[in-house]
Amino acid sequence: KKVGFIGYAPNPRTKLRNQIPYRLKETDNEFDSFSQVPESPIGREEEPHLYMVAKKYRKVTIKYSKLGLEDFDFKHYNKTLFAGLEPHIPNAYCNCMIQVLYFLEPVRCLVQNHLCQKEFCLGCELGLLFHMLDLSRGDPCQGSNFLRAFRTIPEASALGLILADSDEATGKVNLGRLIQSWNRFILTQLHQETQEQEGPQAYRGAGSSSFGSSGDSVIGQLFSCEMENCSMCRCGKETVRVSSTLLFTLSYPESTEKPVKDYEFAQILKRSICLEQNTQAWCENCEKYQPTVQTRNIRCLPDVLVINCEVNSSKEADFWKTQAEYAFQRAMMKRGGFEITKGKEISLGEWKELGNPDTGQSYPSVEELKNIWIPHAIKMRLTKSKELDVCNWSENDELSPTDDPESVYVYDLMATVVHILDSRTGGSLVGHIKVGETYHQRKEGVTHQQWYLFNDFLIEPVDKCEAVQFDMSWKVPAILYYARRNLNAKYNLVIKNPIEASVLLAEASLARKQRKCHATFIPLMLSEMPQAGDLVGLDAEFVTLNEEEAELRSDGTKSTIKPSQMSVARITCVRGQGPNEGVPFIDDYISTQEQVVDYLTQYSGIKPGDLDAKISSKHLTTLKSTYLKLRFLIDVGVKFVGHGLQKDFRVINLMVPKDQVIDTVYLFHIPRKRMISLRFLAWYFLDLKIQGETHDSIEDARTALQLYRKYLELSPQGAEPEDFRKVLKGLYEKGRKMDWKVPEPDSQSSPKRKTPPQPPPQAP
């Protein structure tokens, strides 16, 4: 039939539904489902309306300007108060799974209570990242410290989970298979790390967690399922082995029959859990490899049922597609009382008749029933003889009074992780997550549940049917998380901050050559421990791990594709009050195992060898150790004073409440005019000449504190704002005359002005 128009029709039932592609025929007013159009590089550009992947599912990228990220509108992509994750860091393909774990309340509480002495512990780093997600009010967070620790784990490398930048960019990796391996890895790793956290492994000064015991972990309680593996040789010899697993992988029928048999999802899940297969195995009785029947049965049910879908080829994809078509027919029979034969078109009038006229109930539209095979709930029962019963269940159905809650579990779907097939971008991974009541209560002050799409920093509410709709031509299921109903009631969800004041006390340097005479700071005494509202001068220096990737546009301007990857190299904190005001109490150089491409010595004062424990004479620490000191100061409620702190905190990967940051770059700034360097401000207001040959973070932190004192002097409480504005006008006039350069005492030529790495934005 001749097609007259192609477009998008909004679903009238809800604003949250994705737009439905359709073709409107000239011959009638019926809708025809949008069939896949073969893609070609030219066709995609010329006819974007034929592009299959819905916009919100496409890979999101950050557009960098000369101001970096400061003018990028993240709110356009996320109007919720939940925090997205930035995608530009290496191995950020796991962002959607990090979100899944965060919205699983017992896991969130477990890792936020966990703190150990290991330098690279994924449990610790995940807890610190989850704390940032808690604090954020819609701004995206970085998982850089977590991913830095992830890259150091030998098992992750051995499993092929650590990708080179080129692998992610070219789309050569099967992301669906990769995220399923990552899912298995992270559960195993967290299980091991949280088992070890008790006793001497606990972080110095940190109280032991209220979760689990040394022999078990909350991860084990949540996900672990004990299995009985039985091998039967044809000679009659039977071998039984007991093991446990943290997740299950779907196993599909080896059927050559046409048409493919109709299966409910629960049937496939049961055969995947209670797996039976024929294989060659060693028989001790026969003393040789023999054909063996291997069967697997479970002894208990997990609290969280994790399923790797294993849709790795067109064979499995076709199976899902066929089963979804069968499920669609069953749903239509149930809704409309008649069977839809394959290929039959449904008129608009028939759609309207699918509701129940007696009750006024609105049934799901046809589009909401398509491409769905998995249920929103599953009921599982383990009989006394350890036989497993599995059936599809309804979200609204409760157990009958005869069901024993100890042996009958109802699982509700709480997350689906999906592989988006997109030849234009190499594909991506997104998550649909049912966000629970407690998260909404904390962020929005309301109590309800809602499904959301998490696509890196794009977060959007979606209808529940969208979470289970898989159009196999572009949206392939990878991982399913089903949580036992009323799961949270079983677990202690109290978070006790494990970071204590002892992190600020004196510690040994990692550097072998460091002696007391090299000490550049005096650690805090117990009597000096900071209180809420105390001032702390802060400055940080950075080195470059990866150079910026940029391209020249046709008009000659530069476009940043990927910013340089910075790593914090030195962090200095100075006392902001008291008899020792201006004296540093932290001056840590951060040891790094990663290759540094540029020490930025002129800007940072960091020299090759300063970060190497074998030859450094500095006070060298781990990033984790210094990060915990800063986290303690933030949690206590101190106010940080510094110059260009926004970017410092960003690279350190810290979320600091705005009312705890006093940034001198904004104190002495007129809106829509350039930001002024610390060096020029120090010369103009304090008559100090700083940052001569290189930068020194102690000098910069002290100067920022002095500038803040000067600001309070120039703009006292109750003073007229116009008076201070006159001061700022004088500053800008002088700056323009001096070309913003501090005069040299010995010569007329001005030095080449340097600014710290990742400086505050400077507009001409």
N, C-alpha and C positions, 0 to 999 in steps of 0.2 A: 504494500500500500504506500501511497505517496505521503511523505512526511512534510507537514506544513510548518512546524515550529518545534524547536527544542529549547527547553528552559527548565526552571525549577519551580515546583509548587510547594509552598509551605504547608505543613500539616496543620489543619485547624484544631487538632485536639490539644496541642501544647506548644508553648513557645520554645521549649527546650529541645524539641526534636530537630534532628538534622534535616536539611532540605532534601526533598525527594526528587531525584531526576525523573523526568517523564518525557514521553513524546505524545503530542496531541495530534490525532489523525484528522484529516479533512473530512473523512467519510462519516464520522460519528464523534460523540463526546466521550468515548471510552479512553482509559489510560492504558498505555502499553509499557511494560517494564523496560527500563533502559538497558539495552543489550550492549555488550562490550564492543567498542570500536577499536579496530587494530590501530596501534600507535605508531607514528613515524616521527622522526625528529622535526620534519617540516610541519606536518599536520598538527603536532602539539602546539607549535608556536602560532600557527595561523588560525587554528580553531580551538581556543582554550576551553570552550564549552564542551568539547568532547573528552576533556581530561577527566579520567575516572575518579581520581582520589579527591575526596571532599577537602576543602581548603584547610579546615582545622586539623586534619590528619597529616597534612604535608609537613615535611621537615622544616622547622623554624630556624632562622638564622638571625644573628645580631648584626645590625648595620652600624659600623664604627665610623665616627666622624672625627674631626680634629680634637674634639673634647672627649674622645674615648666613648665611654658608655653613658656619660652624664646626661646627654640629651636624647638617649634612646627611650622611647615610650613603651616601657614594659606593661603599663596599665592597659594599653590597647589590647594586649594578649591575655591579660589576667585581671578580671574585675572582681575576683574573690579576695578574701583575706588570707587564703592559703598560699604558701610559698612555692614557686617553681624552682627548677634547677637549671643552671646555665650549661649549654651544650658544647662550648668551645674548648673545653679541657680534654686532653687525651683520655680515651676510654670512658667517656661520659655516656656511652651507649647504655650503661646500666642505670641511668637516672630514673627510669620508670619503676624499676624493681626497688630502688632505694625508697621511693614514695610508697610502694606497696608495704614494705616493712615498717615504714613510719606510721602508717594508718592501721597497723595491727597493734592495738594498745598494749598487750603484754610484752611484745618485742620492744616497742618504744620505751616503756618503763624499764625493762631489763637493761638495755644498753646505756640508758641515761644514769642508771645506778652503778654501772660497771666502771671501774678504773683500776688499771694494773700498771706494773713497772715496765712492761715491754715497750720498747721505743716505737715499734710498728705493730699496733694491735687494731684490727678492724673493728672490734667491739667498742674500744675506747673512741676511735675516730667517728664511728657511726653515732655514738652517744653525743659527742660534741656537735656533730652536724645536725642531729635531731633537735638539740637545744636551740640551734639557730633557726630551724624551721618553726619551732614553737614561738620564738620571739618575733619573727617576721610578720609584718602586716601586709602581705601581698607582694613584697619585693623579692626578687629571686635570690637564691643562695648559691654558693659555689661548693662543690664537693671536692675541691682540689686537695685538701689535706687527707681526706679519706682515700682518694685515688692515688695520692702519693704513697700512702702506706700499702695500698693494694698492689702497686707495682713492685713492691719489695718482697711479696710473699712467693716463695719458690713454687708452691703448688699451683698458684695462678698462672705462672709462666709455663709450667709443665703441661697444664691443661689447654694452653693456647688462648688464654683469656686476655692477655695483654697485647693490644693491637698497636701497630705503628700508625702514625698519622695518615700515611698514604693508603693503608688498608681501609680505614674508615671513609676516607674521601672518595676512593674509587668505587666503593660498593662491591668489592670482590668477596667480602665476608658474608656468610649466611648468618644474618643477625638473629634469626629465629632459633637456629641451633645453638648459637653462641650464648644467648640470654638464658636458654635452658641449662646449659653447662654452668653458667654463672650462678644460677638459682641453686643448683645442687652444691656448688662450691661454697657459697656464702652461708648457707644453713649449716653445712659441716664445719666451716671455720668458726662461726659464732658458737656452735655447740662445744667445740674444743676450747675456745678461749674463755667462755663463761664457766666452764667446768674448772678451769685452772685458777679462777680469781680468788678463791678463799685462801686464808693462811698467809704464808710468807710472800706469796705472789702479789698480795694487795699493795696498792700504791702507798708510799710512806705517809702515815697520818690519815689515810682514808679508812673510814669504818667499813667493816665487811658488809656485803649486800644482804638484804633480807630475802633475796631470791635463791632458791635451790640449795644444794649442798655440794661439797667437794666431789661427790660421786655422781651427781646428776646436774642438769642445767635446765633452765626454763625452756630453752630451745628443745631439749629432749622431751620435756613434759608436753610441750605444744605439738611438736611435729612427729616425734618418734613413734614408730609402729613396729612391734616385735613380730617377726615372721618365722614360720617353720618351713624349711626347705627339705623336701623329700625326694630322693633319687631311687628309682626302682629299676634294677637291671632285669633283663629277660630271664636270667637264671633264678630270679626270685629274691636276690639280695637287696635289702632296703637300707638306705642310709639317711638319717635325719640330722639336719644341721639347723641351729637356731641363729638368726641374725636380726638386725634391725635396719630400718630405712627411714629417711626423713621426708621422702616424696615418692610418688609413683609415676611411671611413664605409661602412657596409653599404648596398648598393643591391639592392632587391628586384625580382623579376620583375613586369612589367606584364602580368598574366594575368587574362583575363576568364573563363577556363575554369572549369567546375564539374564535378567537384571539383578543388581546387587540386592541382597536381602535387606529388609527393613529392620533396623535395630533402634532401640531406645538408648540414650546415652548411658543410662544406668547399667544396661547389659554389657556394654563395652568396658565400662569402668570396673565392673565385677570381674570380667575375664582378665583384665589387666592386673588387678590386685591378686586374684587367685589364679595365677598364671600356670598353664600346663603346656609343656613343650617336649618334643622328642629331640634328643641330641646324643652325640657320642660322648661318653664319659668313662673314666677309669673305674673298673670294678675290682675290688680287692679279692673277691671270691674267685672270679675268672682269671685274675691277674693279667688283664688286657683291657683295651678300650672296647666298650660294647654299646650297642644302641640302648639308650636309657630314657625312661619317662621321668621328667622332672616336674614336680608340682609344688606350688607355693600356697600356703594358707597363713592368715594373720591370727594372732592370739589376742590382740586388743585393737581398739579404734583410736586414732589420733584426735586431738582437739582441733587441729587445723589440717585439713586435707589438701595437700599440694600436688598438683597434677601437671607434669610436662606433657604437652600434647603430641610432640614428635611428628608434626606435619612437615616432613622434610622433602617430600617429592610430590609429583602430580598425582601419584597413586593415592596417597593419603588425602590430598586435597579433594580429589574426585569423590572419595568415600564420604567426606564431610558434606560436600555439596549435595550428593545423592540423599544422605540421611536428612539434611535440612529440607529437601523437597518432600520427602515422606512426612516429616514433622509438620510441614506447611499444610499438606493435605489433611492430616489428622486434625490440625487446629481449625481448618475451614469447616470440616465436618462437624466439629464440636460447636463452632460458632453459628454456622448457618444451617446445619442439619442436612447438608448434601455434600457429596464428594466432588472435588475438583479434579477433573482428568488433566493429565499433563498437557500443557500448551493451551488450555482453555483460557479465554480472556474474560475478565469480570467487568461488567458494565458499572457505571457510576451508581445507577439505581440499585444494583445488587449490593454494592458497598453499604449503602444506607440501611438496607434491610438486615444487616448483620447484627444490629443492636437488638436488645430485648424490649419490645414495645410495652410489655406489661410492667416492667420495673423501671423503664427509662434508662437502663444501664447501657453505657457506651462500650462496646467491645473494641479491642484493638483494630486499627485499620489493617488493610491487606499488607501495606508496606511494613507495618510493625510486626507482622508475622513471618516475613520472608527471611531467609538465610539464618534461621534459628534452629539449633539442634540441642544445645545444652540447656538444662533447666536452671532456674534461679535457686532451687533448693533440692537437696538429696536426702533421702532417709536411708540409714544403714543400721542393720541389726546383726548382732553376733549371737547365735544360738548357744545353748549350753554345750552342744557338741562341737562348737567353734565353726559352725557353718555360717557363711556370710550371705545376708540378703541385702540387696541394693535396689532401690526404686526411685524414679523421679518423684519429686514432691512439690508441693505448692508453698510459696512464701506465707500464705495466709492460713495454711492448715497446721493444727496443733496435734500433738500425740494423743492417742486415745488413752483412757484411764487404765486400760489393761497393759499398755506398753511400759516396760521397766526402763526408767531413764538411765540406769547404769549400763544397760546393754543395747538400748535403742538411741541412736544419735540422729538429730536433724541438723544438716549443714546448710547454711545460707551462703550463696556466692558473695564474696566481698571484693574480688579483683579478677580482672582478665588482662593479661599482657599480650599485645598484638604486634605482629610484624607487618608493617606497611610496605607493600611492594610498589616501588616508584622508580622507574628507569631513569627519570630526570635527575634524581638526587642520590641514587644508590640505595634508597629505602631508609627506614627508621623504625624505632620501637616506641610504642605509646602504651599507656595503661588506662584502663577504666577501673575506678576504685569507688566502692560505696563507702563514703565518709560517714562515720558514726556520730552519735549524738554528743559524745563528750568533746569531740573536736569542734563541732559547731558551737557548743556551749562556751568553750574557751575563746574562740576567735570572734564569734558573732553574737554571743549572748542568747542564742535561740537553741531549742532542743528539737532537732529533726535529723533524718537521714536523707542523703542525696547522692546520686551517682555523679561523678565528675570524670572528664577526660583530662589526663595529664600527659602533655606533649612538651617535655622540657619546661620552658617558662610559660607555655600556653596552658591555661587551665580554664575549663568551661564546663558548666553543668550540662548533663545529657540525660535523656530518658533511659529508664532501666533496660528497655529492649535493645537500645543501641549497644549496650555493654556485651550483649550475647549475639549480636548480628555479625556474621562473618561472610562477607562477599569474597569468596576465595580467589577472585581475580586480582584483588589488591589488599585485602584485609585478612591475614592468616593468624589463627590463634596459636599462641606459643605456650602460655602458662595460665593455669586456673588456680585460684585460692578459694577454698570453701572453709568457712569458720563455723565451728559448732555453735548452735543457737545459745544465747546467754553466756557466751564464752568468758566475758570479762568478770563475771561474778565469781569465777573460780580462782582468780589470780589477785595477788596483792599489787595494786596499781599506784602505790604511793612512791613518789620520787624523792629520795633524800640526796641532796647535792653532795657528791663524794669529794669535791675539791675543798680542802681545808687550808687554814692559814700556814701550815707547815711548808707548803710549796714555796713560800717566800723566804724561808730561812736559808742560811748559807749552804751551798752545795759544792761538791768537787767539780773541777773543770775536766772535760774530756781530753784537753790538750796535755800532752806529756811534758812539754817544756814550760808550762805556765807556772810561775812562782808568785809568791805573795807580793813581791815588789812590782809586779805588773798589774796589780789590782786597780781597777779604775772606778770602783764603786764600793760603798759600804752597805752590806745587807741590813735590812730593817731589824731592829731589836723588837722583842715581844711588846715592849711599852710603846713602840711607834706604830703598831699595826693600824692600817688605815681604817677610817670610819666613813659612813655615808656622807657625801658632800665634800670630802677632802679633795684638794687639788693634786694632780699628778702630771708633771710635764712628760710628754712622750715624743719620741722620734724613732723612726726606723729607716734602715738603709737596705737596698735590694741589689741583687745581681740578676743577670739575664740567663735563662736556661735555653730558650729558643728565640731566634730572631723573629721580628715582625714579618708577616707575609703581606705584600701589598702589590697593587697593579696600577699602571698609569692609564687613565681614561683617555679617550680621543682628544679631549680638550686640554690635556696636559696636567690635569689635577690628579692627585694621588688618592687611591681608594684602598683602605685597609681591609684586607680579607680576614686576617687573623692577627690579633695583637701579639706583641712579644710576650713570652711567658716568663714572669718574674718570680723570684723566690726570695723570701726575707733572709737577710744575711746578718743583720745586727738590730737589736731592739734595746733602747735605753729608756728608763723611767727615772725621773728625778723627783725629790721631795718638793711639794708645793707649798709647805708651810712649816712652822716650827723653827727651832734653833739651827737645824741643818737644812734649811730651805735652799734648794738648788743643788744639793748633793745627791748624786745618783745612788739608787738602791738596786737597780737592775742595769747591767750593761753586758748583755749576752750576745756572743757571736754564735750563729746557728750552723752547726755542722750539717753538711749535705753530702749525700752519696751520689747525687746526680751530677752530670757533666755541666759545668758552667761555661757558657760560650763568651760571656763578657762580664768582667768584675765591675765595670763602670767606675773604676778607681777615682777618676776625676770628680765624679758626682757623689760617690758613696764613701770614699776613703777605704774601701775594702781592697786588699791586695791579694794576689795569688798566694796561697799558703795559709792565709788567715783562718780559713774554714777547714783546714786539714789537721786532724788530731795528731798526726805524726810530727808535724813541724810548726804548728801554730803556737804563738806565745800569748794568745788571747784567752779570755774566759769563755771556753767553748762549751755549748750545751746542745741538747737535742731540741728540735722544734716543739715537740710535745711538752717538754719540761717548761719552756718559756711560755708556750701557749696557755698552759694551766695557770701560770702566774698572772697573766693578763685576764684570764677568765675569772680568777678569784677576785681581782680588783674590780671587774665589771659587776660581779655578783654582790660585792660589798656595797657598791653604789658610789665609787669615787667619780670625780669629774676629770676627764683627760683634757689637757691643754696642749695644743700643738699646731703645726702649720701644714695644711693639706692632709688632715687626718683621714678624710673619707677614703682616699686611695690607699693610704697605709693600712687601714683596717680591711679594705677589700683584698689586698694581696695577702695579708696575714690570715685572712678568712675568718674574721670576727664580726659578729653582729652586736653593735653597741647601741643602746637606746639613745635617741637624739638629745635627750635632756642631760646626758652624761658626757657630751662632747662640746668643748669650747674650741672652735677652730679660728685661729687668728687670720686666716686667709679671708674669712667672711666678716670678721669684726671690722677690718679696715678695707671695706669694699663698697663701691657705689654700684647699684644694680645696673646691668647691661654695660658695664665698663670692665676693663681688664682686671685680672687678679694680679696682686702685687707680690713679688718675691719676699721671702723672709729676710734676705740680705738687705734689700732696699729699705724695708720697714725698720730694721735694726739700725741702719745708718741714719735714717730720717728722724726717728722718734727717740732712740736711745744713744745716738752718737757712737754706735759700736760698728766695727768693721769685722764681719764674720765671713766664713767660707772663702778664705783666701785662696789657697792652692787646692784644697779638697774640702769635703764636708766632714764634719764631726758631729755625730748624733747627740753627744752630751752638750756641746755648745748650742746646737739647734734647739734642743728641748729646754735648756735654761733660757735661751733668748725668747722662745714662745711664752714662757711663764712671765718674763719681764714685760713683754709686750701686752700681755693680758692685764698686768698691774697698771701699765700706762693707760690702757683703754679704760679701766675703772676710774683712773684719775681724770681723764679727759671727758668721760661721760658718766659722772656720778649719778646715783639714783636721785630723781627729782629734777635733774637738769633739763634744760630745753634741748630737744633733739636737733634744733637748728644750729646750736652752738657746735655740736660735734660734726654736723654736716659741713660747716665752714672749715673745720680742721681737715676733713677728708678732701674738700675741694682744694685746699692748699697743698695737700699731699699729691694729688693728681696733677696739679699745675707744675709742681716741682719735678715730678716724675717725667712729664712730657719734655720739660726743658733739658733735663739730664739724660733724655733718651733711656730712662729707667736704669741707668748705670751708676754704680757707686764710684766716686772719683778716687783715683789712685794718689797716695801721698807723694810718691816719688816721681811720677811722670803725669803728663797730661792725658796720655792714652788710657782709656778705660779698659779694665780686664774683661775678658770674655765671660759674661755672666753665666754661671752654671746653676741649674736647679736640680733637685733630687730626682731620681728615677720616678716615673709616673707622676709628674708634678701637678699642682693644681691647675685648672684650665686657664689658659691665657688667651684672651681675645685681643686682636689689634685695636 
